[in-house]
Amino acid sequence: MIIKTAEFIISNTQIDKMPAPSKPEYAFIGRSNVGKSSLINMLCRQKGLAKTSQNPGKTQVINHFMINDTWYLVDLPGYGYAKVSQTTRKSWEGMIKTYLEERENLQCVMVLIDSRLEPQKVDLAFIDWLGGKGIPFCIIFTKADKQSKSKTASNVELFNSTLLKNWEELPSFFVTSAEEGTGKEEVLAYIDEINKAFDPYITNE
């Protein structure tokens, strides 16, 4: 897949005010400061499409982007550490969970994991929650350029082996670098394949 157009549509916190669920949708989420905005910009070939920041917790609403006039990319607030109040954090969590459970055209949650780190409890807990709810997801390991290929491979293997303690099989996963463009073609091909099977009539019933 080649992304020719990527357009910001709306920022929202309520499902009933989001775009009609007539097109396939993919939500990107991860721990604060995992490199989500940089990855989205790399995939879409637009440097400033998603706002990047050195301060965790930059994304505070659900952002919809229309890609190639055929599918939605959704930028969700990060989970885990952020310099916000506990009340605000709980509000984010409620908003995110409601979206993930109720958005009928959501095809896959792209869970971003920092490839430089050993398995984090908050990431594993979120993945287990998705599995418990039956929400389709894949894993995108980010920032692969920040260390050696062998270190990235070692951390990915450790994360996957940790998952297998609770899971019978591994989800699809991709290793990426926003700086070098690594993994771009693989992630977009994965989305393209799912798009081919999307049936809006089933979604809207």
Z-matrix of the N, CA and C atoms (Angstrom, degrees):
N
C 1 1.467
C 2 1.528 1 110.09
N 3 1.317 2 115.29 1 136.52
C 4 1.457 3 121.42 2 173.67
C 5 1.524 4 107.96 3 -112.64
N 6 1.330 5 116.35 4 124.91
C 7 1.464 6 119.33 5 178.32
C 8 1.522 7 109.03 6 -85.16
N 9 1.330 8 115.29 7 114.93
C 10 1.462 9 121.54 8 -178.74
C 11 1.524 10 111.70 9 -97.18
N 12 1.350 11 115.60 10 -33.75
C 13 1.461 12 119.26 11 179.35
C 14 1.529 13 110.03 12 -136.65
N 15 1.307 14 116.08 13 138.79
C 16 1.466 15 122.55 14 176.13
C 17 1.522 16 106.68 15 -141.41
N 18 1.322 17 115.74 16 115.12
C 19 1.468 18 120.81 17 -172.55
C 20 1.522 19 110.83 18 -127.20
N 21 1.328 20 115.35 19 129.86
C 22 1.464 21 119.99 20 174.01
C 23 1.526 22 108.82 21 -66.94
N 24 1.344 23 116.02 22 132.34
C 25 1.460 24 120.58 23 -178.05
C 26 1.522 25 112.05 24 -107.11
N 27 1.343 26 117.17 25 -55.37
C 28 1.464 27 119.19 26 -174.87
C 29 1.526 28 111.04 27 -163.30
N 30 1.319 29 116.02 28 149.24
C 31 1.462 30 123.27 29 168.86
C 32 1.518 31 107.17 30 -106.66
N 33 1.339 32 116.44 31 137.20
C 34 1.443 33 118.57 32 -173.48
C 35 1.516 34 111.71 33 -154.11
N 36 1.325 35 115.67 34 167.10
C 37 1.460 36 121.77 35 174.10
C 38 1.525 37 111.29 36 -130.04
N 39 1.338 38 116.49 37 -3.34
C 40 1.462 39 120.80 38 -175.93
C 41 1.526 40 110.81 39 -124.93
N 42 1.323 41 116.56 40 129.95
C 43 1.455 42 121.39 41 -176.39
C 44 1.527 43 112.37 42 -60.99
N 45 1.332 44 117.41 43 -39.40
C 46 1.464 45 119.30 44 -175.81
C 47 1.528 46 113.22 45 -69.02
N 48 1.335 47 117.15 46 -8.54
C 49 1.463 48 120.32 47 178.50
C 50 1.525 49 112.20 48 -108.70
N 51 1.325 50 115.99 49 6.91
C 52 1.460 51 120.76 50 178.87
C 53 1.522 52 110.15 51 -83.08
N 54 1.341 53 117.53 52 166.48
C 55 1.469 54 119.95 53 178.50
C 56 1.522 55 111.51 54 -55.76
N 57 1.327 56 116.54 55 150.33
C 58 1.465 57 121.02 56 178.41
C 59 1.531 58 109.44 57 -53.92
N 60 1.330 59 117.42 58 139.35
C 61 1.463 60 121.10 59 -175.49
C 62 1.523 61 113.27 60 -80.56
N 63 1.311 62 116.08 61 51.16
C 64 1.464 63 120.86 62 -175.36
C 65 1.525 64 113.30 63 -98.74
N 66 1.330 65 116.12 64 -4.80
C 67 1.463 66 120.71 65 179.54
C 68 1.534 67 109.22 66 -128.01
N 69 1.326 68 117.27 67 151.45
C 70 1.468 69 119.59 68 179.16
C 71 1.523 70 111.46 69 -62.70
N 72 1.330 71 115.39 70 148.83
C 73 1.465 72 121.12 71 -172.38
C 74 1.527 73 110.47 72 -135.50
N 75 1.339 74 115.68 73 140.94
C 76 1.463 75 122.16 74 -178.83
C 77 1.519 76 109.02 75 -130.85
N 78 1.331 77 115.97 76 123.87
C 79 1.463 78 120.81 77 -175.64
C 80 1.523 79 110.44 78 -103.05
N 81 1.327 80 116.52 79 131.05
C 82 1.454 81 122.67 80 178.39
C 83 1.523 82 109.50 81 -104.76
N 84 1.331 83 116.03 82 126.99
C 85 1.458 84 120.20 83 -176.40
C 86 1.521 85 109.73 84 -150.24
N 87 1.327 86 116.22 85 153.41
C 88 1.461 87 121.13 86 177.30
C 89 1.507 88 110.26 87 -175.23
N 90 1.314 89 116.23 88 178.75
C 91 1.460 90 120.11 89 176.04
C 92 1.524 91 109.24 90 -60.64
N 93 1.316 92 115.75 91 152.48
C 94 1.459 93 120.19 92 177.38
C 95 1.532 94 109.96 93 -55.27
N 96 1.330 95 115.79 94 135.99
C 97 1.457 96 123.28 95 177.47
C 98 1.530 97 113.53 96 71.99
N 99 1.333 98 117.13 97 26.45
C 100 1.465 99 120.51 98 -179.74
C 101 1.536 100 111.96 99 -83.15
N 102 1.332 101 116.11 100 -9.10
C 103 1.457 102 120.08 101 -179.15
C 104 1.516 103 112.96 102 97.64
N 105 1.334 104 115.68 103 25.99
C 106 1.465 105 121.01 104 -175.58
C 107 1.528 106 112.50 105 -64.37
N 108 1.315 107 117.07 106 -50.18
C 109 1.467 108 120.11 107 -177.33
C 110 1.527 109 111.18 108 -63.02
N 111 1.324 110 116.56 109 -40.77
C 112 1.466 111 120.06 110 179.04
C 113 1.517 112 111.10 111 -63.48
N 114 1.324 113 117.03 112 -39.08
C 115 1.458 114 120.99 113 178.63
C 116 1.524 115 110.93 114 -65.88
N 117 1.334 116 116.97 115 -45.17
C 118 1.470 117 120.94 116 179.08
C 119 1.529 118 110.01 117 -59.65
N 120 1.324 119 116.93 118 -44.68
C 121 1.461 120 120.67 119 179.56
C 122 1.525 121 111.38 120 -62.54
N 123 1.323 122 116.66 121 -38.68
C 124 1.463 123 120.85 122 178.46
C 125 1.521 124 111.22 123 -65.39
N 126 1.335 125 116.97 124 -45.62
C 127 1.458 126 120.59 125 -179.33
C 128 1.525 127 111.62 126 -62.36
N 129 1.332 128 115.68 127 -37.62
C 130 1.467 129 120.60 128 -175.11
C 131 1.525 130 114.03 129 -92.19
N 132 1.325 131 116.22 130 -4.06
C 133 1.468 132 121.73 131 179.65
C 134 1.531 133 112.21 132 60.21
N 135 1.321 134 115.98 133 34.77
C 136 1.466 135 121.41 134 176.03
C 137 1.518 136 109.22 135 -134.29
N 138 1.312 137 115.89 136 112.84
C 139 1.458 138 120.89 137 -171.57
C 140 1.522 139 114.18 138 -59.49
N 141 1.320 140 117.84 139 -39.29
C 142 1.460 141 119.95 140 -175.02
C 143 1.514 142 114.74 141 -108.51
N 144 1.323 143 117.78 142 18.69
C 145 1.469 144 120.15 143 -176.98
C 146 1.527 145 110.59 144 -61.63
N 147 1.327 146 116.50 145 -56.82
C 148 1.468 147 121.32 146 174.10
C 149 1.521 148 107.42 147 -99.64
N 150 1.309 149 117.20 148 134.88
C 151 1.456 150 121.47 149 -175.16
C 152 1.529 151 110.73 150 -76.04
N 153 1.343 152 115.36 151 124.18
C 154 1.462 153 120.58 152 178.42
C 155 1.523 154 109.61 153 -95.93
N 156 1.316 155 115.54 154 154.39
C 157 1.462 156 120.68 155 -178.76
C 158 1.519 157 109.89 156 -157.82
N 159 1.326 158 115.67 157 148.53
C 160 1.459 159 120.86 158 174.35
C 161 1.524 160 111.00 159 -78.86
N 162 1.319 161 116.33 160 -12.94
C 163 1.462 162 120.57 161 -178.03
C 164 1.525 163 110.79 162 -96.70
N 165 1.330 164 117.90 163 119.60
C 166 1.470 165 120.56 164 178.43
C 167 1.521 166 111.20 165 -58.18
N 168 1.332 167 115.99 166 147.50
C 169 1.458 168 119.93 167 177.22
C 170 1.507 169 113.93 168 89.44
N 171 1.341 170 117.54 169 18.04
C 172 1.466 171 121.15 170 -179.11
C 173 1.525 172 111.35 171 -62.48
N 174 1.340 173 116.67 172 -45.76
C 175 1.469 174 120.41 173 179.97
C 176 1.522 175 109.47 174 -80.13
N 177 1.333 176 116.92 175 120.38
C 178 1.459 177 120.74 176 -176.47
C 179 1.526 178 112.64 177 -123.08
N 180 1.314 179 116.30 178 -0.53
C 181 1.462 180 121.24 179 178.75
C 182 1.524 181 108.26 180 -135.07
N 183 1.328 182 116.62 181 175.35
C 184 1.456 183 121.95 182 177.74
C 185 1.528 184 107.87 183 -93.36
N 186 1.329 185 116.40 184 116.29
C 187 1.459 186 122.03 185 -176.22
C 188 1.523 187 111.05 186 -104.40
N 189 1.330 188 116.38 187 124.94
C 190 1.461 189 122.08 188 177.67
C 191 1.532 190 110.82 189 -101.40
N 192 1.328 191 115.99 190 132.44
C 193 1.452 192 122.33 191 173.89
C 194 1.531 193 108.64 192 -123.13
N 195 1.316 194 117.36 193 135.09
C 196 1.458 195 122.03 194 176.11
C 197 1.526 196 109.13 195 -90.84
N 198 1.321 197 116.40 196 125.06
C 199 1.451 198 121.50 197 -177.64
C 200 1.533 199 109.78 198 -111.02
N 201 1.322 200 116.01 199 123.71
C 202 1.476 201 122.80 200 178.03
C 203 1.536 202 112.87 201 52.67
N 204 1.323 203 116.00 202 23.28
C 205 1.477 204 121.74 203 -178.29
C 206 1.522 205 113.00 204 58.99
N 207 1.339 206 117.45 205 18.80
C 208 1.471 207 119.47 206 -175.82
C 209 1.531 208 113.97 207 -127.48
N 210 1.343 209 118.59 208 -21.77
C 211 1.463 210 119.30 209 179.94
C 212 1.524 211 110.81 210 -151.88
N 213 1.342 212 114.42 211 160.33
C 214 1.464 213 120.57 212 -179.35
C 215 1.525 214 111.60 213 -103.77
N 216 1.302 215 114.76 214 135.00
C 217 1.458 216 122.16 215 167.51
C 218 1.521 217 106.57 216 -104.19
N 219 1.322 218 117.23 217 129.57
C 220 1.462 219 121.39 218 -175.94
C 221 1.529 220 110.03 219 -118.07
N 222 1.302 221 115.33 220 124.99
C 223 1.465 222 122.97 221 178.94
C 224 1.529 223 107.94 222 -98.25
N 225 1.336 224 116.17 223 110.34
C 226 1.464 225 121.34 224 -178.06
C 227 1.526 226 111.56 225 -97.56
N 228 1.337 227 118.21 226 153.70
C 229 1.463 228 120.70 227 173.69
C 230 1.529 229 110.54 228 -58.96
N 231 1.322 230 116.17 229 148.15
C 232 1.456 231 119.89 230 178.92
C 233 1.519 232 111.57 231 -74.19
N 234 1.312 233 115.46 232 161.68
C 235 1.463 234 120.09 233 175.06
C 236 1.528 235 108.66 234 -112.67
N 237 1.316 236 116.53 235 167.61
C 238 1.458 237 119.53 236 -178.42
C 239 1.512 238 111.57 237 88.35
N 240 1.325 239 116.93 238 -143.95
C 241 1.456 240 122.75 239 -173.21
C 242 1.521 241 112.44 240 -64.66
N 243 1.311 242 115.59 241 132.73
C 244 1.461 243 122.50 242 170.70
C 245 1.525 244 107.47 243 -163.84
N 246 1.327 245 115.93 244 145.05
C 247 1.459 246 120.19 245 -178.54
C 248 1.528 247 110.21 246 -80.79
N 249 1.316 248 115.37 247 68.65
C 250 1.458 249 121.29 248 177.49
C 251 1.527 250 107.82 249 -135.47
N 252 1.314 251 115.27 250 164.60
C 253 1.460 252 119.42 251 -179.53
C 254 1.520 253 110.71 252 -69.62
N 255 1.316 254 116.34 253 161.33
C 256 1.461 255 121.33 254 178.65
C 257 1.525 256 110.73 255 -63.59
N 258 1.329 257 116.30 256 -35.39
C 259 1.463 258 120.70 257 178.68
C 260 1.525 259 110.66 258 -63.91
N 261 1.343 260 115.60 259 -44.64
C 262 1.464 261 120.41 260 178.76
C 263 1.514 262 110.46 261 -64.16
N 264 1.322 263 117.12 262 -41.39
C 265 1.459 264 121.13 263 -178.97
C 266 1.525 265 110.64 264 -62.96
N 267 1.326 266 117.01 265 -42.18
C 268 1.471 267 120.63 266 178.66
C 269 1.528 268 110.80 267 -65.28
N 270 1.327 269 116.31 268 -35.79
C 271 1.457 270 120.63 269 177.80
C 272 1.526 271 110.23 270 -63.91
N 273 1.353 272 116.54 271 -43.98
C 274 1.457 273 120.96 272 176.92
C 275 1.521 274 110.53 273 -59.28
N 276 1.340 275 116.00 274 -47.82
C 277 1.463 276 121.06 275 -177.10
C 278 1.525 277 111.20 276 -59.75
N 279 1.333 278 116.28 277 -42.50
C 280 1.460 279 120.05 278 178.35
C 281 1.511 280 111.68 279 -63.66
N 282 1.336 281 116.00 280 -43.03
C 283 1.464 282 121.25 281 179.56
C 284 1.528 283 110.83 282 -63.05
N 285 1.330 284 116.70 283 -44.81
C 286 1.469 285 121.14 284 -178.58
C 287 1.524 286 110.81 285 -64.80
N 288 1.324 287 117.01 286 -46.43
C 289 1.465 288 120.18 287 -177.73
C 290 1.523 289 111.38 288 -65.25
N 291 1.326 290 117.11 289 -39.56
C 292 1.464 291 120.22 290 177.47
C 293 1.516 292 110.33 291 -61.46
N 294 1.334 293 116.19 292 -45.35
C 295 1.463 294 120.65 293 178.36
C 296 1.530 295 110.66 294 -59.70
N 297 1.323 296 117.22 295 -50.31
C 298 1.463 297 120.89 296 -175.69
C 299 1.529 298 112.49 297 -63.79
N 300 1.321 299 116.82 298 -34.88
C 301 1.461 300 120.63 299 -178.07
C 302 1.532 301 112.88 300 -81.55
N 303 1.324 302 117.83 301 -28.90
C 304 1.463 303 120.14 302 -169.45
C 305 1.530 304 115.52 303 -112.76
N 306 1.303 305 118.14 304 -13.98
C 307 1.472 306 119.52 305 -178.03
C 308 1.530 307 109.62 306 -73.99
N 309 1.312 308 116.26 307 106.70
C 310 1.464 309 121.19 308 -167.43
C 311 1.522 310 114.65 309 -71.81
N 312 1.335 311 118.91 310 -23.20
C 313 1.469 312 120.38 311 -179.59
C 314 1.526 313 112.73 312 -97.36
N 315 1.333 314 116.95 313 7.63
C 316 1.462 315 121.28 314 178.26
C 317 1.530 316 109.06 315 -68.43
N 318 1.314 317 116.52 316 118.38
C 319 1.455 318 121.66 317 -176.59
C 320 1.527 319 113.41 318 -93.55
N 321 1.321 320 115.67 319 -35.33
C 322 1.463 321 118.95 320 -176.81
C 323 1.526 322 109.83 321 -162.57
N 324 1.327 323 115.88 322 140.15
C 325 1.464 324 121.86 323 173.64
C 326 1.526 325 107.45 324 -97.18
N 327 1.314 326 115.91 325 122.60
C 328 1.454 327 121.16 326 178.82
C 329 1.532 328 107.39 327 -92.31
N 330 1.319 329 116.39 328 102.13
C 331 1.466 330 121.71 329 -176.47
C 332 1.525 331 109.00 330 -88.69
N 333 1.322 332 116.14 331 115.69
C 334 1.465 333 121.20 332 -177.31
C 335 1.526 334 110.59 333 -89.52
N 336 1.330 335 115.46 334 131.32
C 337 1.459 336 122.74 335 -179.48
C 338 1.536 337 108.64 336 -126.08
N 339 1.319 338 117.29 337 131.08
C 340 1.469 339 121.73 338 177.30
C 341 1.526 340 109.10 339 -70.24
N 342 1.328 341 116.21 340 114.72
C 343 1.468 342 120.49 341 -175.25
C 344 1.528 343 113.21 342 -68.89
N 345 1.328 344 117.70 343 -10.96
C 346 1.465 345 120.39 344 -178.95
C 347 1.525 346 112.66 345 -82.52
N 348 1.343 347 115.96 346 -13.30
C 349 1.460 348 119.62 347 -172.22
C 350 1.522 349 112.27 348 -106.07
N 351 1.317 350 115.34 349 152.79
C 352 1.455 351 120.08 350 169.90
C 353 1.537 352 108.21 351 -72.83
N 354 1.322 353 118.73 352 163.63
C 355 1.471 354 120.71 353 -176.73
C 356 1.527 355 112.81 354 -50.80
N 357 1.322 356 115.64 355 128.53
C 358 1.461 357 122.44 356 -179.96
C 359 1.528 358 109.77 357 -101.28
N 360 1.319 359 116.51 358 139.21
C 361 1.466 360 121.09 359 -177.73
C 362 1.520 361 112.09 360 -57.87
N 363 1.327 362 116.72 361 -40.16
C 364 1.466 363 120.13 362 -176.21
C 365 1.531 364 110.87 363 -65.63
N 366 1.342 365 117.29 364 -36.71
C 367 1.459 366 120.68 365 177.34
C 368 1.526 367 110.92 366 -67.95
N 369 1.324 368 116.12 367 -45.85
C 370 1.462 369 120.83 368 -179.29
C 371 1.524 370 111.44 369 -63.29
N 372 1.332 371 115.81 370 -38.92
C 373 1.471 372 120.25 371 179.80
C 374 1.530 373 110.47 372 -66.17
N 375 1.335 374 116.69 373 -40.07
C 376 1.467 375 120.17 374 179.77
C 377 1.529 376 110.67 375 -66.36
N 378 1.315 377 116.60 376 -42.03
C 379 1.461 378 120.72 377 178.37
C 380 1.528 379 110.75 378 -63.34
N 381 1.317 380 116.55 379 -42.12
C 382 1.473 381 120.26 380 177.85
C 383 1.526 382 110.72 381 -63.00
N 384 1.338 383 116.21 382 -37.52
C 385 1.479 384 120.11 383 178.32
C 386 1.525 385 110.15 384 -63.71
N 387 1.338 386 117.08 385 -44.51
C 388 1.466 387 120.50 386 178.26
C 389 1.524 388 110.17 387 -59.31
N 390 1.338 389 115.79 388 -44.26
C 391 1.458 390 119.84 389 -179.76
C 392 1.518 391 111.92 390 -62.98
N 393 1.327 392 115.75 391 -40.51
C 394 1.458 393 120.15 392 179.64
C 395 1.514 394 112.86 393 -64.78
N 396 1.332 395 115.72 394 -29.22
C 397 1.471 396 120.98 395 179.64
C 398 1.531 397 112.02 396 -90.49
N 399 1.322 398 116.42 397 -5.48
C 400 1.461 399 119.67 398 -179.02
C 401 1.512 400 113.55 399 70.73
N 402 1.327 401 117.13 400 29.31
C 403 1.461 402 122.01 401 -179.13
C 404 1.530 403 109.14 402 -92.44
N 405 1.330 404 118.59 403 121.48
C 406 1.468 405 120.88 404 -178.66
C 407 1.528 406 111.65 405 -62.15
N 408 1.325 407 116.25 406 139.85
C 409 1.465 408 120.07 407 179.17
C 410 1.523 409 110.21 408 -152.72
N 411 1.318 410 114.98 409 162.08
C 412 1.456 411 121.62 410 168.83
C 413 1.526 412 106.69 411 -135.23
N 414 1.306 413 117.09 412 170.83
C 415 1.462 414 121.55 413 -178.04
C 416 1.521 415 109.81 414 -115.24
N 417 1.321 416 116.14 415 133.16
C 418 1.457 417 121.73 416 176.10
C 419 1.528 418 108.21 417 -119.16
N 420 1.317 419 116.23 418 111.38
C 421 1.460 420 120.95 419 176.51
C 422 1.525 421 108.79 420 -81.94
N 423 1.327 422 117.01 421 126.78
C 424 1.466 423 122.61 422 -174.99
C 425 1.531 424 112.02 423 -105.27
N 426 1.344 425 114.57 424 168.31
C 427 1.467 426 123.73 425 171.83
C 428 1.527 427 113.24 426 60.43
N 429 1.331 428 116.26 427 36.75
C 430 1.464 429 120.09 428 -179.49
C 431 1.530 430 112.17 429 -65.60
N 432 1.333 431 116.99 430 -21.09
C 433 1.465 432 120.33 431 -179.32
C 434 1.525 433 112.75 432 -77.90
N 435 1.313 434 117.73 433 -9.08
C 436 1.470 435 121.38 434 -175.09
C 437 1.530 436 112.96 435 -83.74
N 438 1.326 437 116.93 436 0.18
C 439 1.459 438 120.78 437 -179.33
C 440 1.525 439 108.84 438 -154.93
N 441 1.318 440 117.28 439 177.91
C 442 1.458 441 120.60 440 179.99
C 443 1.527 442 110.73 441 -70.10
N 444 1.329 443 115.52 442 157.06
C 445 1.463 444 120.43 443 178.72
C 446 1.525 445 111.11 444 -62.15
N 447 1.329 446 116.12 445 -35.73
C 448 1.468 447 119.38 446 -179.40
C 449 1.521 448 111.65 447 -67.84
N 450 1.350 449 116.70 448 -36.41
C 451 1.462 450 120.53 449 178.38
C 452 1.525 451 109.83 450 -68.77
N 453 1.327 452 117.01 451 -42.09
C 454 1.467 453 120.55 452 176.91
C 455 1.519 454 110.50 453 -60.08
N 456 1.331 455 116.40 454 -47.14
C 457 1.468 456 120.70 455 -179.64
C 458 1.520 457 111.10 456 -61.20
N 459 1.318 458 116.61 457 -38.59
C 460 1.458 459 121.16 458 179.83
C 461 1.525 460 111.33 459 -65.81
N 462 1.346 461 116.41 460 -43.58
C 463 1.467 462 120.39 461 179.82
C 464 1.527 463 111.98 462 -68.33
N 465 1.327 464 116.65 463 -37.97
C 466 1.469 465 120.73 464 177.57
C 467 1.523 466 109.73 465 -64.29
N 468 1.326 467 116.38 466 -43.27
C 469 1.465 468 120.49 467 179.47
C 470 1.531 469 110.99 468 -63.66
N 471 1.329 470 116.30 469 -40.20
C 472 1.461 471 120.32 470 178.86
C 473 1.520 472 110.89 471 -65.42
N 474 1.325 473 116.97 472 -41.96
C 475 1.472 474 120.56 473 179.53
C 476 1.523 475 110.05 474 -63.30
N 477 1.323 476 115.92 475 -45.56
C 478 1.462 477 119.74 476 -178.31
C 479 1.528 478 112.15 477 -66.06
N 480 1.316 479 116.64 478 -38.99
C 481 1.466 480 119.35 479 178.56
C 482 1.523 481 110.98 480 -67.52
N 483 1.339 482 116.81 481 -31.14
C 484 1.465 483 120.98 482 175.86
C 485 1.526 484 109.98 483 -68.14
N 486 1.335 485 116.86 484 -40.51
C 487 1.462 486 120.67 485 177.82
C 488 1.522 487 111.35 486 -61.23
N 489 1.308 488 115.83 487 -38.99
C 490 1.466 489 120.30 488 -176.03
C 491 1.528 490 113.50 489 -67.19
N 492 1.318 491 116.55 490 -9.39
C 493 1.466 492 119.52 491 174.92
C 494 1.532 493 110.52 492 -70.07
N 495 1.337 494 116.46 493 -27.78
C 496 1.467 495 121.35 494 -179.45
C 497 1.522 496 113.33 495 -116.35
N 498 1.334 497 117.14 496 -13.90
C 499 1.458 498 121.45 497 -175.31
C 500 1.527 499 109.76 498 -115.74
N 501 1.325 500 115.98 499 144.23
C 502 1.463 501 120.51 500 178.41
C 503 1.521 502 111.55 501 -76.26
N 504 1.324 503 116.35 502 -32.02
C 505 1.459 504 119.74 503 177.50
C 506 1.524 505 109.58 504 -144.79
N 507 1.330 506 115.12 505 158.86
C 508 1.461 507 120.13 506 -176.99
C 509 1.534 508 111.06 507 -84.61
N 510 1.330 509 116.11 508 147.29
C 511 1.470 510 119.16 509 172.30
C 512 1.524 511 108.94 510 -74.04
N 513 1.313 512 116.81 511 168.19
C 514 1.467 513 120.18 512 172.74
C 515 1.527 514 108.42 513 -61.65
N 516 1.326 515 116.71 514 142.75
C 517 1.461 516 118.81 515 178.02
C 518 1.525 517 110.38 516 -142.71
N 519 1.343 518 114.60 517 155.00
C 520 1.460 519 121.71 518 -176.76
C 521 1.527 520 109.18 519 -137.62
N 522 1.312 521 116.18 520 144.62
C 523 1.462 522 122.20 521 176.39
C 524 1.522 523 107.30 522 -105.70
N 525 1.340 524 116.75 523 126.49
C 526 1.464 525 120.10 524 -173.10
C 527 1.530 526 112.78 525 -132.23
N 528 1.322 527 113.71 526 161.58
C 529 1.460 528 122.57 527 170.18
C 530 1.514 529 107.68 528 -142.69
N 531 1.326 530 116.76 529 118.68
C 532 1.462 531 120.44 530 178.75
C 533 1.520 532 110.78 531 -66.77
N 534 1.327 533 117.12 532 -31.59
C 535 1.465 534 122.51 533 -178.30
C 536 1.527 535 111.31 534 -70.83
N 537 1.319 536 117.02 535 -41.13
C 538 1.460 537 121.15 536 -173.83
C 539 1.532 538 113.45 537 -102.66
N 540 1.326 539 117.10 538 -7.58
C 541 1.460 540 120.17 539 -179.89
C 542 1.517 541 113.67 540 79.96
N 543 1.315 542 116.34 541 10.17
C 544 1.462 543 120.87 542 -179.54
C 545 1.525 544 111.23 543 -62.68
N 546 1.321 545 116.65 544 134.62
C 547 1.461 546 121.65 545 175.87
C 548 1.511 547 115.25 546 85.11
N 549 1.319 548 117.02 547 -5.86
C 550 1.469 549 120.49 548 -176.29
C 551 1.520 550 111.88 549 -58.90
N 552 1.314 551 116.76 550 -52.33
C 553 1.464 552 120.83 551 -176.94
C 554 1.520 553 111.68 552 -62.59
N 555 1.329 554 116.48 553 -38.51
C 556 1.461 555 120.74 554 -178.21
C 557 1.533 556 111.74 555 -67.15
N 558 1.334 557 116.57 556 -43.82
C 559 1.468 558 120.57 557 -179.99
C 560 1.526 559 110.57 558 -64.88
N 561 1.333 560 116.85 559 -45.17
C 562 1.463 561 120.44 560 -178.91
C 563 1.528 562 111.49 561 -67.84
N 564 1.328 563 117.90 562 -34.68
C 565 1.462 564 120.87 563 176.71
C 566 1.526 565 110.77 564 -65.75
N 567 1.327 566 116.12 565 -36.68
C 568 1.470 567 121.94 566 177.79
C 569 1.531 568 110.12 567 -63.52
N 570 1.327 569 116.14 568 -45.50
C 571 1.465 570 121.06 569 178.19
C 572 1.531 571 110.31 570 -64.13
N 573 1.309 572 116.40 571 -43.34
C 574 1.462 573 121.54 572 -179.15
C 575 1.520 574 111.36 573 -59.42
N 576 1.318 575 116.47 574 -40.28
C 577 1.461 576 121.04 575 -179.28
C 578 1.523 577 111.07 576 -65.63
N 579 1.326 578 116.56 577 -40.98
C 580 1.470 579 120.15 578 178.09
C 581 1.524 580 110.56 579 -67.30
N 582 1.337 581 116.23 580 -39.46
C 583 1.467 582 120.76 581 -179.95
C 584 1.524 583 111.99 582 -57.21
N 585 1.317 584 116.49 583 -35.90
C 586 1.472 585 120.65 584 -176.93
C 587 1.523 586 111.62 585 -62.55
N 588 1.334 587 116.48 586 -27.22
C 589 1.467 588 120.14 587 -177.52
C 590 1.524 589 112.80 588 -96.08
N 591 1.334 590 117.17 589 -0.65
C 592 1.465 591 120.51 590 -177.10
C 593 1.516 592 111.22 591 -70.98
N 594 1.322 593 115.86 592 131.42
C 595 1.461 594 122.00 593 178.57
C 596 1.524 595 108.90 594 -122.21
N 597 1.350 596 118.34 595 104.64
C 598 1.470 597 120.68 596 -178.12
C 599 1.519 598 113.91 597 -62.95
N 600 1.327 599 116.51 598 -24.86
C 601 1.469 600 118.80 599 -179.44
C 602 1.525 601 110.87 600 -69.96
N 603 1.335 602 115.39 601 -37.40
C 604 1.469 603 119.12 602 177.13
C 605 1.523 604 110.02 603 -67.42
N 606 1.322 605 117.10 604 -40.84
C 607 1.459 606 122.57 605 -179.62
C 608 1.517 607 112.20 606 -61.17
N 609 1.326 608 116.49 607 -39.81
C 610 1.464 609 120.73 608 -173.15
C 611 1.519 610 113.98 609 -88.80
N 612 1.315 611 118.22 610 -1.39
C 613 1.462 612 119.64 611 179.41
C 614 1.530 613 111.12 612 -69.53
